[in-house]
Amino acid sequence: MKTTIKRSALSLAALALLIATPVLTPAFATPAETDTISLPDGSRPTGLAFSPDGAKAYVANYRVDSVSVITVETGTVNNISVPTGSAPASVAVSPNGKQAYVGNYDNSTVSIIKTSSGTIQKRIKLPAGSGPNSVAFSPNGKLAYVANINNSTVSVITVAKGKVSKRIRLPEGAEPYHLAFSPDGKKVYVANYGNDTVSVITVSRGRVSATIQLPEGAEPYHVAISPNGETAYVANLANDTVSVITVATGALGTPISMPVDSGPTSVAFSPTGDQAYVTTTGDNKVSVITVATGAVGTQISLTGITRPAIVAFRPNGDRAYVANYGSGTVSVISEPVG
């Protein structure tokens, strides 16, 4: 079961008052874990997404067949049940905030949650045994793409109809673990765990237009595209690197080295694109990359946490959440916006 991790309003610079006082930039502390939110016992969270307004965070609890909804300002948790045996592995919230799509690994379905009521509206059936492991909405909200790790395909859901309209085949043995849309919605990058590649799908054509080969044995786990659409980062679980891809050309840059045996599991760009956070399951930390230089700076230790699985920034950038697979918790990290 490949979902199990193998190694075990944007804050603005303060404005001066009246006359010709210069614009001031607020001083921020070094990012650090500031709180821990408990999820249901045995939850094993693997998916995490914020609502567009940043008021709520949705967490897919793989082992207990539920989605936890966290109210960000209070830290309170409400749980939405999905059918027994679903094993929800991923979650994404639509750009208009009205729906959350949940990829259910074990029964090969996508549950649609109506966010206003917290109820399941519908289940979309995928091919039997497909193992939906990642789901993402297009920026315009018209499509949702689902990475199916067990049959190396990507299902395309037409959101208005609530059904699968196309299935895109990836190379045999690709085992797609995660996917992400470019900000302009024209491309989808797919991290293929099984064959150490990244597939690039051209959305208008509905097919794979390029395949980017990563180092053998990298085991790419997660992919993120910078807010300006210029760069893709790929977290490689097995070789302790983050691959850097120039989106316009598909060229691989110099990989970013992470600590030895750290096991990178996910990567997320800050809303400004100046930083990227990388969760590392081998040492239970979050590493902060300065995007301009590619340097790993601060390493945030997660107290009492095991196996951080995925990280996501709140849309306004004031904090990041980390879903911890081994601990059944969400860590809250203060984030200096810059």
The 8 nearest C-alpha neighbors of each residue, nearest first, counted from 0:
[[1, 2, 3, 130, 149, 4, 104, 105],
 [0, 2, 3, 4, 5, 148, 176, 132],
 [1, 3, 0, 4, 132, 88, 45, 176],
 [4, 2, 1, 5, 0, 7, 45, 324],
 [5, 3, 6, 7, 2, 1, 308, 306],
 [4, 6, 7, 3, 1, 2, 236, 280],
 [7, 5, 4, 281, 280, 262, 306, 236],
 [6, 5, 4, 306, 325, 280, 3, 281],
 [9, 315, 10, 314, 52, 316, 53, 11],
 [315, 10, 8, 316, 11, 314, 317, 270],
 [9, 11, 8, 315, 336, 317, 316, 12],
 [12, 10, 13, 9, 24, 336, 8, 14],
 [11, 13, 24, 23, 25, 14, 10, 22],
 [12, 14, 23, 24, 11, 25, 15, 22],
 [15, 13, 22, 23, 12, 16, 21, 20],
 [16, 14, 20, 22, 21, 17, 13, 23],
 [15, 17, 14, 20, 18, 19, 21, 22],
 [16, 18, 15, 19, 20, 14, 21, 22],
 [19, 17, 20, 16, 15, 21, 14, 22],
 [18, 20, 21, 17, 15, 16, 22, 14],
 [19, 21, 15, 18, 16, 22, 17, 14],
 [22, 20, 15, 23, 19, 14, 16, 18],
 [23, 21, 14, 15, 13, 20, 24, 12],
 [24, 22, 13, 12, 14, 21, 25, 15],
 [23, 25, 12, 13, 26, 22, 11, 14],
 [26, 24, 12, 27, 23, 13, 11, 335],
 [25, 27, 24, 28, 335, 23, 12, 29],
 [28, 26, 335, 25, 29, 336, 334, 30],
 [27, 29, 30, 26, 335, 31, 334, 333],
 [28, 30, 31, 27, 335, 334, 297, 333],
 [31, 29, 333, 334, 28, 332, 335, 32],
 [32, 30, 332, 333, 299, 33, 29, 334],
 [31, 33, 332, 331, 34, 301, 333, 330],
 [34, 32, 332, 331, 31, 333, 35, 330],
 [35, 33, 331, 32, 330, 36, 332, 329],
 [34, 36, 330, 329, 331, 37, 328, 33],
 [35, 37, 329, 328, 330, 38, 34, 74],
 [38, 36, 328, 35, 329, 327, 39, 76],
 [37, 39, 328, 327, 40, 42, 36, 67],
 [40, 38, 42, 41, 37, 327, 63, 67],
 [41, 39, 42, 38, 327, 63, 37, 43],
 [40, 42, 43, 327, 39, 62, 63, 326],
 [41, 43, 60, 62, 63, 327, 39, 40],
 [42, 44, 324, 327, 61, 62, 60, 41],
 [45, 43, 60, 324, 59, 42, 61, 322],
 [44, 46, 88, 308, 59, 324, 89, 61],
 [47, 45, 89, 59, 58, 90, 88, 44],
 [48, 46, 58, 57, 90, 59, 322, 311],
 [49, 47, 57, 91, 56, 90, 311, 92],
 [50, 48, 56, 53, 55, 57, 313, 51],
 [49, 51, 53, 52, 55, 96, 92, 56],
 [52, 50, 53, 96, 94, 49, 314, 95],
 [53, 51, 50, 54, 314, 96, 8, 55],
 [52, 54, 50, 51, 313, 55, 314, 49],
 [53, 55, 52, 71, 70, 50, 56, 72],
 [56, 54, 70, 71, 69, 50, 53, 49],
 [55, 57, 49, 69, 48, 68, 50, 58],
 [56, 58, 68, 48, 47, 67, 49, 69],
 [57, 59, 47, 67, 66, 46, 60, 44],
 [60, 58, 46, 66, 87, 44, 89, 88],
 [61, 59, 44, 42, 65, 43, 66, 62],
 [60, 62, 86, 87, 88, 43, 44, 63],
 [63, 61, 42, 43, 60, 64, 86, 41],
 [62, 64, 42, 65, 60, 61, 41, 86],
 [65, 63, 86, 81, 62, 85, 61, 83],
 [64, 66, 80, 81, 60, 79, 63, 78],
 [65, 67, 59, 79, 58, 78, 60, 80],
 [66, 68, 78, 58, 77, 57, 76, 79],
 [69, 67, 57, 77, 76, 56, 78, 66],
 [68, 70, 76, 56, 55, 75, 71, 74],
 [71, 69, 55, 74, 75, 73, 72, 54],
 [70, 72, 74, 55, 54, 73, 69, 56],
 [71, 73, 70, 74, 54, 75, 55, 69],
 [72, 74, 75, 71, 70, 69, 76, 54],
 [75, 73, 71, 70, 72, 69, 76, 36],
 [76, 74, 73, 70, 69, 77, 71, 68],
 [75, 77, 69, 68, 67, 74, 70, 78],
 [78, 76, 68, 67, 69, 79, 75, 70],
 [77, 79, 67, 66, 68, 65, 80, 76],
 [78, 80, 66, 65, 67, 117, 81, 77],
 [81, 79, 65, 64, 78, 66, 82, 83],
 [80, 82, 65, 64, 83, 79, 85, 110],
 [83, 81, 85, 84, 80, 64, 65, 86],
 [84, 82, 85, 64, 81, 86, 63, 80],
 [83, 85, 86, 82, 105, 106, 64, 81],
 [84, 86, 103, 105, 106, 83, 82, 87],
 [85, 87, 61, 103, 64, 104, 105, 84],
 [88, 86, 103, 61, 59, 102, 85, 104],
 [87, 89, 61, 45, 46, 132, 102, 59],
 [90, 88, 46, 102, 133, 59, 101, 87],
 [89, 91, 101, 46, 100, 59, 47, 102],
 [92, 90, 100, 99, 48, 135, 134, 93],
 [91, 93, 99, 50, 98, 96, 100, 94],
 [92, 94, 96, 95, 98, 140, 136, 99],
 [95, 93, 96, 140, 51, 92, 138, 139],
 [96, 94, 93, 97, 51, 140, 98, 92],
 [97, 95, 93, 94, 98, 50, 51, 92],
 [98, 96, 114, 95, 113, 93, 115, 99],
 [99, 97, 113, 114, 112, 93, 96, 92],
 [98, 100, 92, 112, 91, 111, 93, 101],
 [99, 101, 111, 91, 90, 110, 109, 92],
 [102, 100, 90, 110, 109, 89, 103, 87],
 [101, 103, 109, 89, 131, 87, 88, 104],
 [104, 102, 87, 85, 108, 86, 107, 109],
 [103, 105, 130, 131, 86, 107, 87, 88],
 [104, 106, 85, 86, 107, 103, 130, 84],
 [105, 107, 85, 108, 104, 103, 84, 128],
 [108, 106, 130, 125, 104, 103, 105, 129],
 [107, 109, 124, 103, 125, 123, 106, 122],
 [108, 110, 102, 123, 101, 122, 103, 100],
 [109, 111, 122, 101, 100, 121, 112, 123],
 [112, 110, 100, 121, 120, 119, 99, 122],
 [111, 113, 119, 99, 98, 118, 120, 114],
 [114, 112, 98, 118, 117, 115, 116, 120],
 [113, 115, 117, 98, 97, 116, 112, 99],
 [116, 114, 113, 117, 97, 118, 98, 112],
 [117, 115, 118, 114, 113, 112, 119, 97],
 [118, 116, 114, 113, 115, 112, 79, 119],
 [117, 119, 116, 113, 112, 120, 79, 114],
 [118, 120, 112, 111, 121, 113, 110, 117],
 [121, 119, 111, 112, 113, 118, 122, 110],
 [120, 122, 111, 119, 110, 123, 112, 161],
 [121, 123, 110, 109, 111, 108, 124, 120],
 [122, 124, 109, 108, 162, 110, 125, 121],
 [123, 125, 108, 122, 107, 109, 126, 162],
 [124, 126, 108, 107, 127, 123, 129, 163],
 [127, 125, 129, 128, 107, 124, 108, 130],
 [128, 126, 129, 107, 125, 106, 130, 124],
 [127, 129, 130, 107, 126, 149, 106, 105],
 [128, 130, 149, 147, 150, 127, 126, 107],
 [129, 131, 104, 147, 149, 107, 148, 128],
 [132, 130, 147, 104, 102, 146, 133, 107],
 [131, 133, 88, 146, 147, 130, 176, 89],
 [134, 132, 177, 146, 89, 145, 131, 178],
 [133, 135, 145, 144, 91, 90, 102, 89],
 [136, 134, 144, 143, 91, 179, 137, 145],
 [137, 135, 143, 140, 142, 93, 138, 144],
 [136, 138, 140, 142, 139, 184, 143, 180],
 [137, 139, 140, 184, 136, 182, 94, 183],
 [140, 138, 137, 141, 94, 184, 142, 136],
 [141, 139, 137, 138, 94, 142, 136, 93],
 [140, 142, 158, 139, 157, 137, 159, 143],
 [143, 141, 157, 137, 158, 156, 140, 136],
 [142, 144, 136, 156, 135, 155, 137, 145],
 [143, 145, 155, 135, 134, 154, 156, 136],
 [144, 146, 134, 154, 153, 133, 131, 147],
 [147, 145, 153, 133, 131, 132, 175, 148],
 [148, 146, 131, 130, 129, 152, 149, 153],
 [147, 149, 174, 175, 151, 130, 150, 176],
 [150, 148, 129, 130, 147, 151, 174, 128],
 [149, 151, 129, 152, 148, 147, 174, 128],
 [152, 150, 174, 148, 173, 169, 147, 149],
 [151, 153, 168, 147, 169, 167, 150, 146],
 [152, 154, 146, 167, 145, 166, 147, 155],
 [153, 155, 166, 145, 144, 165, 167, 156],
 [154, 156, 144, 165, 163, 164, 143, 166],
 [157, 155, 163, 143, 162, 142, 164, 158],
 [158, 156, 142, 160, 159, 162, 161, 164],
 [157, 159, 161, 160, 141, 142, 156, 143],
 [158, 160, 161, 157, 141, 162, 142, 156],
 [161, 159, 158, 162, 157, 156, 163, 164],
 [162, 160, 158, 159, 157, 156, 123, 163],
 [161, 163, 156, 160, 157, 123, 164, 158],
 [164, 162, 156, 155, 165, 157, 154, 161],
 [163, 165, 156, 155, 157, 162, 166, 154],
 [166, 164, 155, 163, 154, 167, 156, 205],
 [165, 167, 154, 153, 155, 168, 152, 164],
 [168, 166, 153, 152, 206, 154, 165, 169],
 [169, 167, 152, 166, 151, 153, 170, 206],
 [168, 170, 152, 151, 171, 173, 167, 207],
 [171, 169, 173, 172, 168, 151, 152, 194],
 [172, 170, 173, 169, 151, 174, 150, 168],
 [171, 173, 174, 193, 194, 170, 151, 150],
 [174, 172, 193, 191, 194, 151, 170, 171],
 [173, 175, 148, 193, 151, 191, 192, 172],
 [176, 174, 191, 148, 190, 173, 192, 146],
 [175, 177, 192, 220, 190, 191, 148, 132],
 [178, 176, 133, 221, 190, 189, 175, 146],
 [177, 179, 189, 188, 190, 222, 133, 146],
 [178, 180, 188, 187, 223, 135, 222, 181],
 [181, 179, 187, 184, 186, 137, 182, 188],
 [180, 182, 184, 186, 183, 228, 224, 187],
 [183, 181, 184, 228, 180, 226, 138, 227],
 [184, 182, 181, 185, 138, 228, 186, 180],
 [185, 183, 181, 182, 138, 137, 186, 180],
 [184, 186, 202, 183, 201, 181, 203, 187],
 [187, 185, 201, 181, 200, 202, 184, 180],
 [186, 188, 180, 200, 179, 199, 181, 189],
 [187, 189, 199, 179, 178, 198, 180, 200],
 [190, 188, 178, 198, 197, 177, 191, 175],
 [191, 189, 197, 177, 219, 175, 176, 221],
 [192, 190, 175, 173, 196, 174, 193, 197],
 [191, 193, 218, 219, 174, 195, 176, 175],
 [192, 194, 174, 173, 191, 172, 195, 218],
 [193, 195, 173, 196, 192, 191, 172, 174],
 [196, 194, 213, 218, 192, 217, 191, 193],
 [197, 195, 212, 191, 213, 211, 194, 198],
 [196, 198, 190, 211, 189, 191, 210, 199],
 [199, 197, 210, 189, 188, 209, 211, 200],
 [198, 200, 188, 209, 207, 187, 208, 210],
 [201, 199, 207, 187, 206, 186, 208, 202],
 [200, 202, 186, 204, 203, 208, 205, 206],
 [201, 203, 205, 204, 185, 186, 200, 187],
 [204, 202, 205, 201, 185, 206, 186, 200],
 [205, 203, 202, 206, 201, 200, 207, 208],
 [206, 204, 202, 203, 201, 200, 167, 207],
 [205, 207, 200, 204, 167, 201, 208, 202],
 [206, 208, 200, 199, 209, 201, 198, 169],
 [207, 209, 200, 199, 201, 206, 210, 198],
 [210, 208, 199, 207, 198, 211, 200, 249],
 [209, 211, 198, 197, 199, 212, 196, 208],
 [212, 210, 197, 196, 198, 213, 209, 249],
 [211, 213, 196, 210, 195, 197, 214, 215],
 [212, 214, 196, 195, 215, 211, 217, 197],
 [215, 213, 217, 216, 195, 212, 196, 238],
 [214, 216, 217, 195, 213, 194, 218, 212],
 [215, 217, 218, 214, 195, 237, 238, 194],
 [216, 218, 238, 237, 235, 215, 214, 219],
 [217, 219, 192, 235, 195, 236, 237, 216],
 [220, 218, 235, 192, 190, 217, 234, 236],
 [221, 219, 234, 235, 264, 176, 192, 236],
 [220, 222, 265, 177, 234, 233, 190, 219],
 [223, 221, 233, 232, 190, 178, 234, 179],
 [224, 222, 232, 231, 267, 179, 266, 233],
 [223, 225, 231, 230, 228, 181, 232, 226],
 [224, 226, 228, 227, 230, 272, 268, 231],
 [225, 227, 228, 272, 182, 224, 270, 271],
 [228, 226, 225, 229, 182, 272, 230, 224],
 [229, 227, 225, 226, 182, 181, 230, 224],
 [228, 230, 246, 227, 245, 225, 247, 231],
 [229, 231, 245, 246, 225, 244, 224, 228],
 [230, 232, 224, 244, 223, 243, 225, 246],
 [231, 233, 243, 223, 242, 222, 241, 224],
 [232, 234, 222, 242, 241, 221, 235, 219],
 [235, 233, 241, 221, 263, 265, 220, 219],
 [236, 234, 219, 217, 218, 240, 220, 237],
 [235, 237, 262, 263, 218, 264, 239, 220],
 [236, 238, 217, 218, 239, 235, 262, 216],
 [237, 239, 217, 240, 236, 235, 216, 262],
 [240, 238, 257, 262, 237, 236, 235, 263],
 [241, 239, 256, 257, 255, 235, 238, 254],
 [240, 242, 234, 255, 233, 254, 235, 232],
 [241, 243, 254, 233, 232, 240, 255, 244],
 [242, 244, 232, 252, 254, 251, 231, 241],
 [245, 243, 251, 231, 250, 230, 246, 249],
 [244, 246, 230, 249, 250, 247, 248, 229],
 [245, 247, 249, 229, 230, 248, 244, 231],
 [248, 246, 245, 249, 229, 250, 230, 228],
 [249, 247, 250, 246, 245, 244, 251, 229],
 [248, 250, 246, 245, 244, 247, 251, 211],
 [251, 249, 248, 245, 244, 252, 246, 211],
 [252, 250, 244, 243, 245, 249, 253, 242],
 [253, 251, 243, 244, 254, 250, 245, 242],
 [252, 254, 255, 243, 251, 242, 293, 244],
 [255, 253, 242, 241, 243, 252, 240, 256],
 [254, 256, 241, 240, 293, 242, 257, 253],
 [257, 255, 240, 254, 239, 241, 258, 295],
 [256, 258, 239, 240, 259, 255, 261, 241],
 [259, 257, 261, 260, 239, 256, 262, 240],
 [258, 260, 261, 239, 257, 262, 238, 256],
 [261, 259, 262, 281, 258, 239, 282, 238],
 [260, 262, 281, 279, 282, 258, 259, 239],
 [261, 263, 236, 281, 279, 280, 239, 260],
 [264, 262, 279, 236, 234, 278, 235, 239],
 [265, 263, 278, 236, 220, 279, 308, 234],
 [266, 264, 221, 309, 278, 277, 234, 263],
 [265, 267, 277, 276, 234, 223, 221, 278],
 [268, 266, 276, 275, 311, 223, 310, 269],
 [269, 267, 275, 272, 274, 225, 270, 276],
 [268, 270, 272, 271, 274, 275, 312, 316],
 [271, 269, 272, 316, 268, 314, 226, 315],
 [272, 270, 269, 273, 337, 226, 336, 274],
 [273, 271, 269, 270, 268, 274, 226, 225],
 [274, 272, 290, 271, 289, 269, 337, 291],
 [275, 273, 289, 290, 269, 288, 272, 268],
 [274, 276, 268, 288, 267, 287, 269, 277],
 [275, 277, 287, 267, 266, 286, 288, 285],
 [278, 276, 266, 286, 285, 265, 279, 263],
 [277, 279, 285, 265, 264, 263, 307, 284],
 [280, 278, 263, 262, 261, 284, 281, 283],
 [279, 281, 306, 283, 307, 262, 282, 261],
 [280, 282, 261, 262, 279, 260, 283, 6],
 [281, 283, 261, 280, 284, 279, 260, 262],
 [284, 282, 280, 305, 306, 279, 281, 307],
 [285, 283, 300, 299, 279, 282, 301, 278],
 [284, 286, 278, 299, 277, 298, 279, 276],
 [285, 287, 298, 277, 276, 297, 299, 284],
 [286, 288, 276, 297, 296, 295, 275, 298],
 [289, 287, 295, 275, 274, 294, 290, 296],
 [288, 290, 274, 294, 293, 291, 292, 273],
 [289, 291, 293, 274, 273, 292, 288, 275],
 [292, 290, 289, 293, 273, 294, 274, 288],
 [293, 291, 294, 290, 289, 288, 295, 273],
 [294, 292, 290, 289, 291, 288, 255, 295],
 [293, 295, 292, 289, 288, 296, 290, 255],
 [296, 294, 288, 287, 289, 286, 293, 297],
 [297, 295, 287, 288, 294, 298, 286, 289],
 [296, 298, 287, 286, 299, 295, 288, 30],
 [299, 297, 286, 285, 287, 300, 284, 296],
 [298, 300, 285, 284, 31, 286, 297, 301],
 [299, 301, 284, 302, 298, 283, 285, 32],
 [302, 300, 304, 284, 283, 303, 299, 32],
 [301, 303, 304, 300, 32, 283, 305, 35],
 [304, 302, 301, 305, 326, 283, 300, 35],
 [305, 303, 302, 301, 326, 283, 323, 306],
 [304, 306, 325, 326, 283, 307, 323, 303],
 [305, 307, 280, 325, 324, 323, 283, 308],
 [308, 306, 323, 280, 324, 322, 278, 305],
 [309, 307, 323, 324, 322, 264, 45, 306],
 [308, 310, 265, 322, 321, 307, 278, 45],
 [309, 311, 321, 320, 267, 265, 322, 278],
 [312, 310, 320, 319, 267, 48, 313, 321],
 [313, 311, 319, 316, 314, 318, 269, 320],
 [312, 314, 316, 53, 315, 319, 318, 49],
 [315, 313, 316, 53, 312, 270, 51, 9],
 [9, 316, 314, 8, 313, 317, 10, 270],
 [317, 315, 313, 314, 9, 318, 270, 336],
 [318, 316, 334, 315, 333, 336, 335, 313],
 [319, 317, 334, 333, 332, 316, 313, 312],
 [318, 320, 312, 332, 311, 313, 331, 334],
 [319, 321, 331, 311, 330, 310, 332, 329],
 [320, 322, 310, 330, 329, 309, 323, 307],
 [323, 321, 329, 309, 308, 44, 307, 328],
 [324, 322, 307, 328, 308, 326, 325, 306],
 [325, 323, 43, 44, 306, 308, 327, 326],
 [324, 326, 305, 306, 323, 327, 43, 307],
 [325, 327, 305, 328, 323, 304, 324, 43],
 [328, 326, 43, 42, 38, 324, 323, 325],
 [329, 327, 37, 38, 323, 326, 36, 322],
 [328, 330, 322, 36, 321, 35, 323, 320],
 [331, 329, 35, 321, 320, 34, 36, 332],
 [330, 332, 320, 34, 32, 33, 319, 35],
 [333, 331, 32, 319, 31, 318, 33, 334],
 [332, 334, 318, 30, 31, 33, 317, 32],
 [333, 335, 318, 317, 30, 336, 332, 319],
 [334, 336, 27, 337, 30, 317, 333, 28],
 [337, 335, 316, 334, 317, 10, 271, 9],
 [336, 335, 273, 271, 274, 272, 269, 10]]
